[in-house]
């Protein structure tokens, strides 16, 4: 189930993604991400600390967000929180570099 | 293992060893269908045979092995259960591969027909489907939303075999085969996720073939605006070190070939001869991988700055591509470094012929040393005596080392009998369990080779004549399944090999009657039970009322006995009616060199194997009963046996004689000799025809001064002596 929430009142503005970041929710999350980029100015944080399940499609969305941030000149950070170790294991297994650099290595 | 100049012959020999492994795994699966290790072992053996066979263009063998392998891939993945049919088919397939191996691609038509029939049956079991496909299918069966993997789960199940920081020191299961390193480029088609395929499962399977460096690339991932969120944009380069071969690697991707780009490039041969640790330069790797054009590289090279930085700055390439090329460079260098260390510090293959020559030379050297010591002592040359003593430790170490190099576990002999017993039981309609004990016991390789036929015959006899049919066993109140126990254990410098069954036993009286009927003994001969049982070793003896196609092949137990005795060993039979029969083979650890005590009898020299000797006694000091030929040996009544009399020499004064107390583990007896010399190590030569039939003699040796000596057959003498004393 896709669940995301954008909070423009914090610094930096934050899109929190919860529950699922996967093939099933990729289309919805993409829309939320694009919306967050449109509303962010200069800075954006994506918070995935409350994500329950996650897959390669979800990882691609984060990389796409990174690419978008580059293009728009927005400083993007990814908050992994308590999920840092799980994400790091996933990235290591897939031979990928964690986006945002906060996943435990 | 022999090393041949002809690589094809080397492959054949390795493949035969793998077939033995396969057979062992199948036999284990028959006993324990849930044994996952045996499934893996069967799969690996087939996989390696297929991969190596491919290098020699053995198309029929490769194609057939692939089908069998894929059956075991399905078993491994839980898609096909282990069944009696699977084991039976696996064994037939194993034999067929063995036959293809022997004939190459020039297989006879009959063999090809047999193969075609087997293929049909294998395909019915799911052969021909690919292992990777089975994995991916199983994992992505959830429909088009697949490609999903729980982040905490996928790495946890795969980290051991395929992680980005995997190093070449992860031992591959097929370490016996030569490992090579490949660069596997996997660019999934954009619709891969929609087909229900999870690329990470393919990477996991690839990692299971060896050790892998996985490098993912995100440079195809577009921005959010232009991306299709359900498309796959990530691609991979996987540097894989494996002995599995290119075909096995390609097989992993067989179900995604249609919509993905997969290329496999050999980047390190893993050759023993390749001692160059350095690997390709960064630019070479990038061009080879197609990351940059050769022209761009040339231009960037001109700048003389750091190449990677220059390439990124000029926009020719992304930083992750440069970084992955550097990782590949480091990985291959580490492999090469490690290979150099391994190849210079671990093991090498030496042909058994060379080992035989070494053992013989060491044996001659041992004799030469004995000669030197003997002459130095005769001349009372202190300097040479001291040198001889110094050499002794070296000679002993050299002898032990050369013998040790020749030792192999009896498992290589025993494991082959599993199949024999299984097939015999099936042919004879019997239920038989083979218990193997002490398979780690080591014996001289040449001894093991010579033991195969005698043991084969004994085991055949046990299953054919010893064990009853299930009906007869039930009627006798026994478990319908009979047992044959094959055990090996050390006994001093010998190994005892026992073949015991819990069958009907041998009827000693019936044996005696049969021997009398055949003129082997007089009808009124009075024999102990042991002597009666020993008659089965008489030439031409057979207890079978009708020769079966299993045991009755014209080879009797007399030939078995002769073969064992040729090895310097002995064979003994014990049997209890309705309880079973036990054949015990006592085999010297090595054939090459023996250490013995040199004794003189009537002017001649005789060597007594030290392994049998308990003690030497001066007869003058002993209380004895001359009529009964017994002495009081520390409160124990010990019979003694006059070897002068036994070999037909004139008698001598017993008081002036020496008594060598020997034991064959079952009996102890004194052997009366004229005098005793020192310990003596020597090489045993085979006996000439003249001496072959002389009872009590098992071989000949040449002493240091060139004098011949005869090796006493102590075990035989103990038995003959014990009987004579009884009379």
Contacts between the chains, C-beta under 8 A, distances in Angstrom:
chain1	res1	chain2	res2	distance
A	22	B	145	7.8
A	22	B	148	4.9
A	23	B	145	4.8
A	23	B	146	7.2
A	23	B	147	5.3
A	23	B	148	5.1
A	23	B	193	5.8
A	23	B	230	6.4
A	24	B	145	5.1
A	24	B	148	7.3
A	26	B	229	3.7
A	26	B	230	5.9
A	27	B	229	4.9
A	27	B	230	6.9
A	29	B	229	7.4
A	30	B	224	5.8
A	30	B	227	6.9
A	30	B	229	4.4
A	33	B	224	5.5
A	34	B	224	5.0
A	34	B	225	6.9
A	37	B	224	6.9
A	53	B	148	7.4
A	53	B	150	5.5
A	53	B	151	7.4
A	54	B	150	7.2
A	54	B	151	4.2
A	55	B	147	6.2
A	55	B	148	4.0
A	55	B	149	5.2
A	55	B	150	7.7
A	55	B	151	7.4
A	56	B	147	5.9
A	56	B	148	7.9
A	56	B	149	6.9
A	56	B	193	7.7
A	56	B	198	7.5
A	56	B	199	6.9
A	56	B	200	6.3
A	56	B	232	7.4
A	56	B	234	6.5
A	57	B	147	6.1
A	57	B	148	7.2
A	57	B	193	6.2
A	57	B	229	6.8
A	57	B	230	6.8
A	59	B	234	7.4
A	60	B	218	7.7
A	60	B	221	5.5
A	60	B	227	7.5
A	60	B	229	7.7
A	60	B	232	7.6
A	60	B	233	5.8
A	60	B	234	6.2
A	61	B	224	7.6
A	61	B	227	8.0
A	61	B	229	6.5
A	63	B	218	4.5
A	63	B	221	4.3
A	63	B	233	8.0
A	63	B	234	7.8
A	64	B	221	5.4
A	64	B	222	6.4
A	64	B	223	6.0
A	64	B	224	4.8
A	64	B	227	4.9
A	65	B	224	6.2
A	67	B	221	6.2
A	67	B	222	6.5
A	67	B	223	4.4
A	67	B	224	7.7
A	68	B	223	4.3
A	68	B	224	4.6
A	68	B	225	6.9
A	71	B	223	5.5
A	83	B	151	7.9
A	86	B	151	4.8
A	86	B	152	4.5
A	87	B	151	6.1
A	89	B	151	6.8
A	89	B	152	6.7
A	89	B	155	3.8
A	89	B	156	7.0
A	89	B	159	7.3
A	90	B	149	7.9
A	90	B	151	3.9
A	90	B	152	7.7
A	90	B	154	6.6
A	90	B	155	5.6
A	92	B	155	6.3
A	92	B	159	7.5
A	92	B	163	6.0
A	92	B	164	5.5
A	92	B	165	7.2
A	93	B	154	5.8
A	93	B	155	3.7
A	93	B	158	5.8
A	93	B	159	6.4
A	93	B	162	7.4
A	93	B	163	6.5
A	93	B	164	7.7
A	93	B	200	6.9
A	93	B	203	7.9
A	93	B	214	7.4
A	94	B	200	6.0
A	94	B	203	7.4
A	94	B	214	7.0
A	94	B	216	5.1
A	94	B	234	7.5
A	95	B	164	4.6
A	95	B	203	7.8
A	95	B	213	7.8
A	95	B	214	3.4
A	95	B	215	4.7
A	95	B	216	4.0
A	95	B	236	6.2
A	95	B	238	7.6
A	96	B	216	4.0
A	96	B	218	6.6
A	96	B	234	7.2
A	97	B	218	7.8
A	97	B	320	6.6
